Amino acid sequence: MHRLSSILALVAAGAAAAETPVVVITGTRTEHVSFDVPASIDVIDADRIREGQARVNASEALASVPGLVAQNRQNYAQDLQISSRGFGARSAFGVRGVHLIADGIPASMPDGQGQAATFNLDMAERIEVLRGPFSAIYGNHAGGVIQLFTQDGKGAPTVELNVLSGSDGTHKTDLNAQGASGGIGYVLDVSRFDTDGYRAHSAATRDQAYAKLTLRPLDQAKLTIVANGLRQDDTQDALGASWASYLHDPRAGEIDITDTQTPKRTLADRYNTRKSIHHQQIGASWEQRFGEDRLRVTAYGGNRDVIQYQAFSRAFQAPVSHSGGVVDFERDFSGTDISWSTVHHLAQGKLTTTIGAEYGRSSDERQGYENFIGTQFGVKGALRRDENDTVSNLDPYLQTEWDSGAWQLSAGLRHSRVKIAVRDHFLSNGDDSGSLSYSHTTPVLGVLYRVTPRLNVYASAAHGFETPTLNELFYSGAGGGFNFRLQPAYSTHVETGIKARFNETRINAALFQVRTTDELVVDSSSGGRTSYRNGGKTLRQGVEMSLDSTWRHGLSTRLALTTLRAVYDNGSRLPGAPNANLYGELAWQEAQGHYGAALEAVAVGKIYVEDSNTDQAAPGYGVLNARITANQQWKGWHFKQFARLNNLLDKNYIGSVIVGDTNKRYYEAAPQRNWMLGASARYQF
């Protein structure tokens, strides 16, 4: 401890000027300097999101956030694997356990399942990442909160073209325009990304479109309208590999030993595993200020169509209770959030109170089909499932904060009610119709003390919960139907931390503990079909620290370190959650800002793949990445170029795992040494 204190003191002594305050709204719902929020919160600015990055996966930027694990599965059919302090680590696809928000509109459904692929990173202004007790004020599945904010259109019109190319047939083209005219700000963006994929059978094409309008129709009022679309057709699903297959060839898939062809094909090739996604949504937010008070109303709606071809064998589909190897659903979703914030002066302090209610609803028309016709696999066969699934939530909430002198006291309360209803139309295997209702109140308390103008200490506590998602409820053991027995997991969070600013050095550090009961664990998993059960208690304890410094001669450093002890009550480790991860960066920027370079280091501890910890864990790894950037201006033009070289030492390693796979195909390989080149041209009229 004495050595750590000495290092921090030396770092602080080497800097020279005060940092610019970073303003956030996640956690308190009102504008705050992050230094004065009694919670672990990090902000990723536009430069870190955009400069020297492909802006395809949020994991590119999130890698530098302590307490967060964001892994690119190298499988665009299954989205990213994101966990916060172990919450969400077991997700087989998409994001669960972590609440996603984009421009004030939830990117997570009422059941807690979210898709980070819908984030528009090309026009991002910042990403706020909240961890710890204050996440609970966002309700169900808020083990952490990731909130994306895109830029508002302003100033003279600009048009920008971005292109990039890289290893494994990777290409991206992005065209955007932004500006303001007649009091209306606008942002427009379209992009296409395609790749052959690092792993066998992992090719993907992703088209995205985004539009944002900002208007001020009344004095002290702002109307924001956002619309976005995501389209992925026949995105290949590489599936996982067994340990032996990974050692034989990290890029190849798992061989199907039942294949009658010579040579035998992989499971992914034989069944042509793939997914198509069509996602569109629109939302509007009205903010009206009355002096220091504020009314905010948000409403949104959209639809999401998905068809996925999985790798079930014909023999495995034989039981009449099985729902087939093709998932096909059409989802309509909508919601609203209304809040009122008011400010009063009380006991020589400022009292800010926000009261609101959030409602969300999603409705699926879901079918399941066999994935074969006769001896032909990977096609839509006979109907095996036909149902309507509806999920809704209604959450009133209250937050209040009193700030006076050196003290800040915060409290929040949210009551979440989640309803799930199933109407089964395929009755030859029995009637799975039914409903569930979960409700829970999540309180939050926090206190912050300003020791000096440059040093704050804080403590916070909360109670949270996670309902099962629809995907976790679909199956109940071998061949079973809808699992109405699953219960929510309940958690108690405590955290204490410090926030310090010494000249051009910023230090955030937190100690945390989370106790969870009725943790949801994998009961069985095979061929993309996973069932769950409530699995007892878990304990999560850990330390997070981030240290940012700016030095002389254009040098800067960033260090983000997390240690996590996440165990069940029997002592085994929580699968999917590494016991430690580290991000380090040494960057240089030329004085005029025309050139820059950086060296990045990423290290992750070993990851257990199933609850008993008996199967081979994914070994820990460390990799180095490098990037260089350049930019020039000429008249109304602004040009940028970048080059990236990832995994400089050309290591073989497992980047992500599929937790609890019954066939022991847990492992998803990460790319060896790979490159990327990008360039952009922007013209301002």
C-alpha positions in Angstrom: 0.0 0.0 0.0 2.9 2.4 0.8 4.4 1.6 -2.6 1.1 2.3 -4.4 0.8 5.6 -2.5 4.3 6.6 -3.5 3.6 5.8 -7.2 0.5 7.9 -7.2 2.3 10.8 -5.6 5.0 10.7 -8.2 2.4 10.6 -11.0 0.6 13.6 -9.5 3.9 15.5 -9.1 4.7 15.2 -12.8 1.7 17.0 -14.1 1.0 20.7 -14.4 -2.5 22.0 -15.1 -6.1 21.3 -14.0 -8.2 19.0 -16.1 -11.5 20.0 -17.8 -14.5 18.8 -15.8 -16.5 16.0 -17.4 -20.2 16.4 -17.2 -22.5 13.2 -16.9 -26.2 12.5 -16.4 -26.1 8.7 -16.0 -26.8 7.8 -12.4 -28.4 11.1 -11.2 -30.5 11.9 -14.3 -29.4 15.5 -14.0 -26.2 17.2 -15.2 -23.3 16.6 -12.8 -19.5 16.8 -13.0 -18.5 13.1 -12.8 -16.0 14.0 -10.0 -19.0 14.8 -7.8 -21.1 11.7 -8.4 -20.9 9.1 -5.6 -20.6 6.2 -8.0 -18.1 4.5 -10.4 -18.7 6.2 -13.7 -16.4 6.6 -16.7 -16.9 8.7 -19.8 -15.5 7.7 -23.2 -15.2 10.8 -25.4 -15.7 11.1 -29.1 -11.9 11.0 -29.8 -11.5 7.7 -28.0 -14.5 6.2 -29.8 -13.6 7.5 -33.3 -9.9 8.1 -33.7 -8.0 5.1 -35.0 -11.0 2.8 -34.6 -13.4 1.0 -37.0 -16.4 2.0 -35.0 -18.1 -1.3 -35.7 -18.2 -2.8 -32.2 -18.6 -0.9 -28.9 -16.0 -3.2 -27.4 -13.3 -1.1 -29.3 -13.9 1.8 -27.0 -15.2 0.0 -23.9 -11.9 -1.9 -23.5 -10.4 1.0 -21.5 -13.2 1.0 -18.8 -12.4 -0.7 -15.5 -14.9 -3.1 -14.1 -16.2 -3.8 -17.6 -15.4 -6.8 -19.8 -16.4 -6.2 -23.5 -15.4 -9.0 -25.8 -15.8 -9.2 -29.6 -16.9 -12.8 -30.2 -15.7 -12.6 -33.8 -19.3 -13.7 -34.5 -21.7 -11.0 -35.7 -24.6 -13.4 -35.4 -24.3 -13.3 -31.6 -23.3 -9.6 -30.9 -20.8 -8.6 -28.2 -20.2 -10.3 -24.8 -20.4 -7.5 -22.2 -20.4 -7.9 -18.4 -20.1 -5.4 -15.5 -18.6 -6.8 -12.3 -19.6 -10.3 -13.5 -23.2 -9.3 -14.3 -24.1 -10.5 -17.8 -21.0 -12.8 -18.1 -23.0 -15.9 -18.9 -25.0 -14.4 -21.7 -25.0 -16.8 -24.7 -25.7 -14.0 -27.1 -26.6 -10.3 -27.0 -26.3 -8.4 -23.7 -28.1 -9.2 -20.5 -27.5 -8.0 -17.0 -26.3 -4.6 -18.3 -28.8 -1.9 -19.2 -28.2 -0.3 -22.6 -29.5 3.2 -23.5 -28.9 5.3 -26.7 -29.9 9.0 -26.7 -32.2 8.5 -23.8 -34.0 5.5 -25.4 -33.6 2.0 -24.0 -31.6 -0.4 -26.2 -32.6 -3.2 -23.8 -36.0 -4.8 -23.9 -38.3 -5.0 -20.8 -37.0 -8.5 -20.1 -33.4 -7.2 -19.9 -32.0 -8.5 -23.2 -30.2 -5.9 -25.2 -28.3 -5.5 -28.5 -25.2 -3.3 -28.6 -25.1 -3.6 -32.4 -27.8 -1.0 -32.6 -25.4 1.7 -31.2 -24.4 4.2 -33.9 -20.7 4.8 -33.1 -19.9 6.9 -36.2 -21.8 9.9 -34.8 -21.2 9.2 -31.1 -20.3 12.2 -28.8 -19.6 10.1 -25.7 -20.4 6.9 -23.9 -21.1 6.9 -20.1 -20.5 3.7 -18.2 -22.0 3.4 -14.8 -21.2 0.5 -12.4 -22.1 -0.4 -8.9 -25.0 0.4 -6.6 -26.3 3.5 -8.5 -27.0 1.2 -11.5 -30.0 -0.2 -9.6 -32.0 2.9 -10.1 -32.4 1.8 -13.7 -34.4 -1.3 -12.5 -34.3 -4.8 -13.9 -31.0 -6.1 -15.3 -29.1 -3.0 -14.3 -25.9 -4.7 -13.0 -24.3 -1.8 -15.0 -25.5 0.9 -17.4 -24.0 1.8 -20.7 -25.4 5.0 -22.2 -24.5 6.3 -25.7 -25.0 10.0 -26.7 -24.7 11.0 -30.3 -23.8 14.5 -31.4 -26.3 17.2 -32.1 -26.3 18.9 -35.5 -24.8 22.4 -35.3 -22.9 25.0 -37.2 -22.3 25.2 -40.9 -23.2 22.0 -42.9 -20.5 19.4 -43.2 -20.3 16.2 -45.3 -17.9 13.4 -44.4 -16.8 10.2 -46.1 -15.0 7.5 -44.1 -13.5 4.3 -45.7 -11.4 1.5 -44.1 -10.0 -1.8 -45.1 -8.4 -4.6 -43.1 -7.5 -8.2 -42.6 -9.9 -11.0 -43.4 -11.7 -9.1 -46.1 -12.9 -6.4 -43.8 -14.3 -3.2 -45.3 -16.4 -0.3 -44.1 -17.8 2.8 -45.8 -19.6 5.5 -43.9 -21.2 8.7 -45.2 -22.6 11.3 -42.9 -23.8 14.9 -42.9 -24.5 17.3 -40.1 -25.3 20.9 -39.5 -28.0 23.3 -38.5 -30.3 25.5 -40.6 -33.4 27.6 -39.6 -33.0 26.5 -35.9 -33.1 22.8 -36.8 -30.1 20.7 -36.2 -29.7 17.5 -38.2 -27.4 14.5 -38.3 -27.6 11.9 -41.0 -25.4 8.7 -41.3 -25.4 5.6 -43.5 -22.7 2.9 -43.4 -21.9 -0.6 -44.7 -19.6 -3.0 -43.0 -18.6 -6.4 -44.4 -16.1 -9.0 -43.5 -15.1 -12.6 -44.4 -14.5 -13.1 -40.7 -11.4 -14.4 -38.9 -13.1 -17.7 -37.9 -14.4 -20.2 -40.4 -18.0 -19.5 -41.4 -18.1 -16.0 -39.8 -18.7 -13.7 -42.8 -21.1 -10.8 -42.2 -22.5 -7.7 -43.9 -24.1 -5.0 -41.7 -26.0 -1.9 -43.0 -26.8 0.9 -40.6 -28.7 4.1 -41.0 -29.2 6.9 -38.5 -31.0 10.3 -38.4 -31.3 12.9 -35.7 -33.2 16.2 -35.6 -33.0 18.7 -32.8 -35.5 21.6 -32.6 -36.2 24.4 -30.1 -39.9 25.2 -30.8 -40.4 27.1 -27.5 -38.3 29.1 -25.2 -36.3 26.8 -22.9 -37.6 23.8 -24.8 -35.8 21.2 -26.9 -37.3 18.4 -29.1 -35.0 15.6 -30.2 -36.1 13.0 -32.8 -33.9 10.0 -33.6 -34.4 7.1 -36.0 -32.1 4.2 -36.8 -32.0 1.0 -38.7 -29.9 -2.1 -38.7 -29.9 -4.8 -41.4 -27.9 -8.0 -41.4 -28.8 -10.7 -43.9 -27.5 -14.2 -43.6 -24.8 -13.4 -41.1 -22.8 -16.6 -40.6 -22.6 -18.1 -37.2 -19.2 -19.7 -36.5 -20.4 -21.5 -33.3 -18.0 -22.5 -30.6 -15.2 -25.1 -30.6 -14.1 -27.8 -28.2 -10.7 -27.5 -26.5 -9.2 -30.2 -28.8 -10.6 -28.5 -31.9 -9.2 -25.1 -30.8 -5.8 -26.6 -30.2 -5.8 -28.2 -33.6 -6.9 -25.1 -35.5 -8.2 -22.0 -33.7 -9.8 -20.6 -36.9 -11.6 -23.8 -38.0 -15.0 -24.9 -36.7 -16.1 -28.1 -34.9 -16.2 -31.1 -37.1 -19.5 -32.9 -37.3 -18.5 -36.5 -36.6 -22.0 -37.7 -37.8 -21.4 -36.2 -41.3 -21.5 -38.9 -44.1 -19.4 -36.8 -46.5 -15.7 -37.1 -46.9 -14.0 -35.1 -45.7 -16.4 -34.4 -42.9 -17.8 -30.9 -42.7 -18.0 -28.6 -39.7 -21.3 -28.3 -37.8 -21.5 -24.7 -39.0 -21.0 -25.6 -42.7 -23.3 -28.7 -42.6 -26.2 -26.8 -41.1 -25.3 -23.5 -42.7 -25.8 -21.7 -39.3 -26.7 -18.1 -39.8 -28.9 -15.3 -38.6 -30.7 -12.4 -40.4 -31.7 -9.3 -38.4 -33.9 -6.3 -39.5 -34.2 -3.7 -36.8 -35.9 -0.3 -37.1 -36.9 2.2 -34.4 -37.8 5.8 -33.9 -38.0 7.9 -30.8 -38.6 11.4 -29.6 -37.7 13.3 -26.5 -39.1 16.6 -25.3 -37.3 18.6 -22.6 -38.8 21.8 -21.1 -37.1 23.9 -18.5 -38.8 26.1 -16.1 -35.9 28.0 -14.5 -34.0 25.3 -12.6 -36.9 22.8 -12.9 -37.3 20.4 -15.9 -39.9 18.3 -17.5 -38.7 15.4 -19.8 -40.9 13.1 -21.9 -39.5 10.4 -24.1 -41.4 8.0 -26.3 -40.2 5.4 -28.8 -41.3 2.4 -30.9 -39.9 0.0 -33.4 -39.7 -3.6 -34.7 -37.2 -6.3 -34.9 -37.4 -9.3 -37.2 -35.0 -12.2 -36.7 -34.6 -15.6 -38.3 -31.8 -17.9 -37.1 -30.7 -21.3 -38.3 -29.0 -23.4 -35.6 -27.0 -26.6 -35.6 -29.5 -29.1 -34.1 -29.1 -32.6 -35.5 -32.1 -34.4 -37.0 -31.9 -37.0 -34.3 -31.9 -34.4 -31.6 -35.1 -32.8 -33.0 -37.0 -36.1 -33.0 -38.9 -35.5 -29.7 -42.2 -33.8 -30.3 -41.5 -31.4 -27.5 -38.5 -29.9 -29.3 -39.1 -26.5 -30.9 -36.9 -27.0 -33.9 -33.5 -25.7 -35.2 -34.9 -22.5 -36.9 -36.0 -19.6 -34.7 -38.2 -17.0 -36.5 -39.8 -14.1 -34.7 -41.2 -10.6 -35.4 -41.1 -8.2 -32.5 -42.9 -4.9 -32.0 -41.7 -2.8 -29.1 -42.5 0.6 -27.6 -42.2 2.6 -24.5 -42.2 5.9 -22.7 -40.4 7.7 -19.8 -41.8 10.8 -18.1 -39.9 12.6 -15.4 -40.1 15.9 -13.5 -37.0 17.4 -11.8 -37.3 20.2 -9.3 -34.8 22.2 -7.3 -35.3 23.7 -3.9 -33.0 25.3 -1.3 -33.1 23.5 2.0 -30.9 23.9 5.2 -28.2 25.9 3.4 -28.1 23.4 0.6 -29.6 22.6 -2.7 -32.2 19.8 -2.9 -32.8 18.3 -6.4 -35.6 15.8 -6.7 -36.6 13.7 -9.8 -39.9 11.8 -9.9 -40.8 9.7 -13.0 -42.3 6.6 -14.5 -41.0 4.3 -17.2 -43.1 1.9 -19.3 -42.0 -0.6 -21.9 -43.6 -3.3 -23.9 -42.4 -5.9 -26.5 -44.6 -8.4 -28.3 -43.2 -11.3 -30.3 -44.8 -13.5 -32.9 -42.5 -16.5 -32.6 -42.3 -19.6 -34.6 -39.8 -22.5 -34.6 -39.1 -24.9 -37.5 -37.1 -28.0 -38.2 -33.9 -27.1 -39.9 -34.0 -29.9 -42.5 -36.2 -31.3 -45.2 -35.4 -34.9 -45.8 -31.6 -35.1 -46.0 -31.1 -31.4 -46.7 -30.0 -29.4 -43.7 -29.9 -25.7 -43.0 -33.4 -25.0 -44.5 -36.8 -24.2 -43.0 -38.7 -27.4 -42.5 -41.8 -28.4 -40.5 -43.4 -26.1 -38.0 -42.5 -27.1 -34.4 -43.4 -23.9 -32.4 -46.0 -21.1 -32.8 -46.7 -18.6 -30.0 -47.1 -15.0 -29.0 -44.8 -13.7 -26.2 -45.5 -10.4 -24.5 -43.2 -8.7 -21.9 -44.0 -5.4 -20.3 -42.7 -3.3 -17.4 -44.0 -0.4 -15.4 -41.5 1.3 -13.1 -42.2 4.4 -11.1 -39.0 5.9 -9.6 -37.8 8.7 -7.3 -34.4 10.2 -6.9 -33.3 13.0 -4.6 -30.0 14.7 -3.8 -29.1 17.3 -1.2 -25.8 19.1 -1.7 -24.3 21.5 0.9 -20.7 22.5 1.4 -18.5 19.5 1.7 -21.4 17.0 1.8 -23.7 15.4 -0.8 -26.4 12.9 0.1 -28.2 10.9 -2.5 -31.1 8.5 -2.4 -33.3 6.7 -4.9 -36.2 4.3 -5.0 -37.6 2.4 -8.0 -40.5 -0.2 -8.0 -40.2 -2.5 -11.0 -43.0 -4.7 -12.2 -42.3 -7.1 -15.1 -45.1 -9.2 -16.7 -44.5 -12.0 -19.1 -47.3 -13.7 -21.0 -47.2 -16.7 -23.4 -50.0 -17.7 -25.7 -49.2 -21.1 -27.3 -50.8 -21.9 -30.7 -48.8 -25.1 -31.4 -50.7 -27.6 -29.2 -49.5 -31.0 -30.5 -46.7 -31.0 -27.9 -48.9 -29.6 -25.1 -50.1 -26.2 -24.2 -47.3 -23.9 -22.9 -49.6 -20.9 -22.4 -49.2 -19.0 -19.2 -48.0 -15.9 -17.5 -45.5 -14.7 -14.9 -45.3 -11.5 -12.9 -42.2 -10.3 -11.1 -42.0 -7.2 -8.9 -39.3 -5.7 -6.7 -38.4 -2.4 -5.1 -34.7 -1.3 -5.5 -33.5 1.4 -3.1 -30.2 3.3 -3.5 -28.3 5.4 -1.0 -25.1 7.4 -1.5 -22.9 9.9 0.4 -20.0 11.9 -0.9 -17.6 14.0 1.1 -15.3 16.6 -0.4 -12.1 16.3 1.6 -10.4 19.0 -0.4 -11.3 20.6 -3.8 -9.2 17.9 -5.4 -10.2 14.8 -3.4 -13.6 13.3 -2.9 -14.5 10.1 -1.0 -17.8 8.4 -1.2 -19.9 5.3 -0.2 -23.1 3.9 -1.7 -25.4 0.9 -1.3 -28.3 -0.6 -3.2 -30.6 -3.5 -3.7 -31.1 -4.8 -7.3 -32.7 -7.7 -9.2 -32.6 -9.6 -12.5 -35.6 -11.3 -13.9 -35.1 -14.2 -16.4 -35.1 -13.0 -20.0 -37.5 -14.6 -22.5 -34.6 -16.6 -23.9 -33.8 -18.0 -20.4 -37.5 -19.0 -19.9 -38.0 -20.8 -23.2 -36.8 -24.2 -22.1 -37.0 -26.2 -18.9 -34.5 -29.1 -19.0 -34.2 -31.9 -21.5 -37.0 -31.5 -24.1 -39.2 -29.4 -21.7 -41.4 -26.4 -22.6 -41.6 -22.9 -21.1 -39.9 -22.7 -17.7 -42.4 -21.0 -15.4 -40.4 -22.0 -12.3 -37.6 -19.6 -12.8 -37.3 -16.8 -10.2 -35.5 -13.5 -10.3 -32.0 -13.1 -8.8 -31.7 -10.5 -6.0 -28.5 -8.7 -5.2 -27.2 -6.3 -2.5 -24.4 -3.9 -3.6 -22.0 -1.9 -1.5 -19.2 0.3 -2.7 -16.7 2.8 -1.4 -14.3 4.9 -3.4 -12.1 7.9 -3.9 -11.9 10.4 -6.8 -8.8 12.6 -6.9 -7.4 15.2 -9.3 -3.8 16.3 -9.1 -2.9 18.8 -11.8 -3.2 16.7 -15.0 -3.6 13.4 -13.3 -7.0 11.9 -12.5 -7.4 8.9 -10.2 -10.6 6.9 -9.5 -10.6 3.9 -7.3 -13.4 1.8 -5.8 -13.8 -1.2 -3.5 -17.1 -3.2 -4.1 -19.0 -6.2 -2.9 -22.1 -7.8 -4.3 -24.1 -10.6 -2.7 -26.7 -12.4 -4.9 -29.3 -15.0 -4.1 -31.1 -17.2 -6.6 -28.4 -16.6 -9.2 -29.5 -17.9 -12.6 -27.1 -20.6 -13.9 -27.0 -22.8 -17.0 -28.9 -26.1 -16.4 -28.1 -27.5 -19.9 -26.9 -26.0 -23.2 -26.7 -27.7 -26.6 -26.9 -26.5 -30.2 -27.9 -23.0 -29.3 -30.7 -24.2 -27.0 -30.0 -23.4 -23.3 -32.1 -24.0 -20.2 -31.5 -22.3 -16.8 -32.2 -22.8 -13.1 -31.8 -20.8 -10.0 -28.5 -21.8 -8.6 -28.0 -20.5 -5.0 -25.8 -17.6 -3.8 -22.8 -15.8 -5.2 -20.3 -13.3 -3.8 -18.5 -10.7 -5.9 -15.7 -8.7 -4.4 -13.3 -6.5 -6.2 -11.2 -3.4 -6.8 -11.4 -1.0 -9.7 -8.9 1.7 -10.5 -8.3 4.1 -13.4 -5.5 6.5 -13.7 -5.2 9.1 -16.5 -2.3 11.5 -16.8 -1.1 14.1 -19.3 2.7 14.6 -19.5 5.1 16.9 -21.3 5.9 16.7 -25.0 2.5 15.5 -26.0 2.6 12.2 -24.0 -0.4 10.8 -22.1 -1.1 7.6 -20.2 -4.2 5.6 -19.2 -4.3 2.6 -16.9 -7.5 0.7 -16.0 -7.3 -2.2 -13.6 -9.9 -4.6 -12.2 -9.6 -7.5 -9.9 -12.8 -9.6 -9.3 -13.4 -12.5 -7.0 -16.8 -13.9 -8.1 -17.7 -17.2 -6.4 -20.7 -19.4 -5.7 -21.4 -20.4 -2.1 -19.7 -23.8 -2.8 -16.4 -21.9 -3.7 -16.4 -22.4 -7.4 -15.8 -19.4 -9.7 -18.5 -17.6 -11.7 -18.0 -18.7 -15.3 -17.4 -16.1 -18.0 -16.0 -13.5 -15.6 -12.1 -13.2 -15.5 -10.5 -12.7 -12.1 -8.5 -9.7 -13.4 -8.3 -7.5 -16.4 -6.0 -4.6 -17.3 -5.9 -1.9 -20.0 -2.8 0.3 -20.4 -2.1 3.0 -23.0 0.9 5.2 -23.8 -0.1 7.8 -26.4 1.7 10.7 -28.1 0.2 13.7 -29.9 2.2 16.1 -31.9 2.0 19.7 -30.6 -0.1 20.9 -33.6 -2.3 17.8 -33.4 -1.4 16.7 -36.9 0.1 13.4 -35.9 -0.4 10.9 -33.1 0.6 7.4 -32.1 -0.3 5.0 -29.3 0.7 1.6 -27.8 -2.1 -0.3 -26.1 -1.8 -3.3 -23.7 -4.7 -5.6 -22.8 -4.4 -8.4 -20.3 -7.2 -10.7 -19.1 -7.1 -13.5 -16.5 -8.3 -17.0 -17.2 -12.0 -17.5 -17.6 -13.9 -20.6 -16.4 -16.4 -22.0 -18.8 -19.0 -23.8 -16.6 -20.2 -23.7 -13.0 -18.2 -26.6 -11.6 -14.9 -25.2 -12.9 -13.8 -28.8 -13.9 -13.6 -28.3 -17.7 -10.6 -26.5 -19.2 -10.7 -22.8 -18.5 -9.9 -20.4 -21.2 -6.3 -19.3 -20.4 -5.5 -15.7 -19.5 -3.7 -13.7 -22.1 -2.0 -10.4 -22.8 -1.8 -8.6 -26.2 -0.3 -5.4 -27.6 -1.9 -3.2 -30.2 -0.5 -0.1 -31.9 -2.1 2.8 -33.8 -1.0 5.9 -35.7 -3.1 8.8 -36.8 -2.7 11.8 -39.0 -4.8 14.7 -40.1 -4.5 17.7 -42.4 -6.6 20.8 -43.3 -6.9 22.6 -46.6 -9.4 25.4 -47.1 -12.8 23.8 -46.2 -11.4 20.3 -46.2 -10.3 18.2 -43.2 -8.5 14.9 -44.0 -7.7 12.1 -41.6 -5.8 8.8 -41.8 -5.1 6.0 -39.4 -3.4 2.6 -39.3 -3.9 -0.1 -36.6 -1.9 -3.2 -36.0 -3.6 -5.5 -33.4 -2.0 -8.4 -31.6 1.5 -7.3 -32.4 3.1 -10.5 -31.0 0.8 -12.7 -33.1 -0.6 -14.7 -30.1 -3.2 -17.4 -30.3 -5.8 -16.9 -27.6 -9.4 -17.4 -26.7 -11.2 -14.1 -26.8 -14.6 -15.2 -25.5 -16.4 -18.3 -24.3 -19.9 -19.8 -24.5 -20.8 -20.5 -20.9 -22.1 -24.0 -20.0 -22.3 -25.6 -23.5 -23.4 -29.2 -22.9 -21.3 -30.3 -25.9 -18.2 -28.6 -24.4 -17.9 -26.3 -27.4 -17.1 -23.4 -25.2 -14.2 -21.6 -27.0 -14.3 -18.7 -29.5 -10.8 -17.8 -30.8 -9.7 -14.2 -31.2 -7.7 -13.1 -34.3 -3.9 -13.3 -34.5 -2.0 -10.4 -35.8 -4.3 -8.2 -38.0 -4.2 -4.8 -39.6 -6.6 -2.0 -40.5 -6.2 1.2 -42.6 -8.7 4.0 -42.6 -9.1 7.4 -44.2 -11.7 10.2 -44.1 -12.5 13.5 -45.9 -14.8 16.1 -44.5 -15.9 19.3 -46.2 -17.5 22.2 -44.4 -19.6 24.5 -46.5 
